[in-house]
């Protein structure tokens, strides 16, 4: 599977869960949104070798007092 995170690209040759992918990349689940083939997926879903995955950083903000 091809994985893109910012400017970096990774390639994996085995099926794995989203959770396992995030562990391999040392990312916390709450810091990224995982998009597989243009659909958002959750941590417990499986990624196949032919999938294209994009990890999008979560940016939080708010209103300053």
For each residue, the residues with C-beta under 8 A, 3 or more apart:
1: 11 12 47 48 49 50 51 52 53
2: 9 10 11 51 52 53
3: 9 10 11 12 21 25 53 54 55
4: 8 9 10 52 53 54 55
5: 8 9 10 25 27 32 54 55
6: 55 57
7:
8: 4 5
9: 2 3 4 5
10: 2 3 4 5 25
11: 1 2 3
12: 1 3 16 21 24 49
13: 49
14: 49
15: 46 47 48 49
16: 12 20 21 24 46 47
17: 20 21 43 44 45 46 47
18: 21 22 34 36 41 42 43 44 45 46 47
19: 22 23 29 43 44
20: 16 17 23 24
21: 3 12 16 17 18 24 25 34 47 53
22: 18 19 25 27 28 29 32 34 43
23: 19 20 26
24: 12 16 20 21
25: 3 5 10 21 22 55
26: 23
27: 5 22 31 32 55
28: 22 31 32
29: 19 22 32 43
30: 58
31: 27 28 57 58
32: 5 22 27 28 29 55 56 57 58
33: 40 55 56 58
34: 18 21 22 40 41 42 43 53 54 55 56
35: 38 39 40 41 53 54 55 56
36: 18 39 41 45 47 51 52 53
37: 51 52
38: 35
39: 35 36
40: 33 34 35
41: 18 34 35 36 45 47
42: 18 34 45
43: 17 18 19 22 29 34
44: 17 18 19
45: 17 18 36 41 42
46: 15 16 17 18
47: 1 15 16 17 18 21 36 41 51 53
48: 1 15 51
49: 1 12 13 14 15
50: 1
51: 1 2 36 37 47 48
52: 1 2 4 36 37
53: 1 2 3 4 21 34 35 36 47
54: 3 4 5 34 35
55: 3 4 5 6 25 27 32 33 34 35
56: 32 33 34 35
57: 6 31 32
58: 30 31 32 33
59:
60:
61:
62:
63:
64:
65:
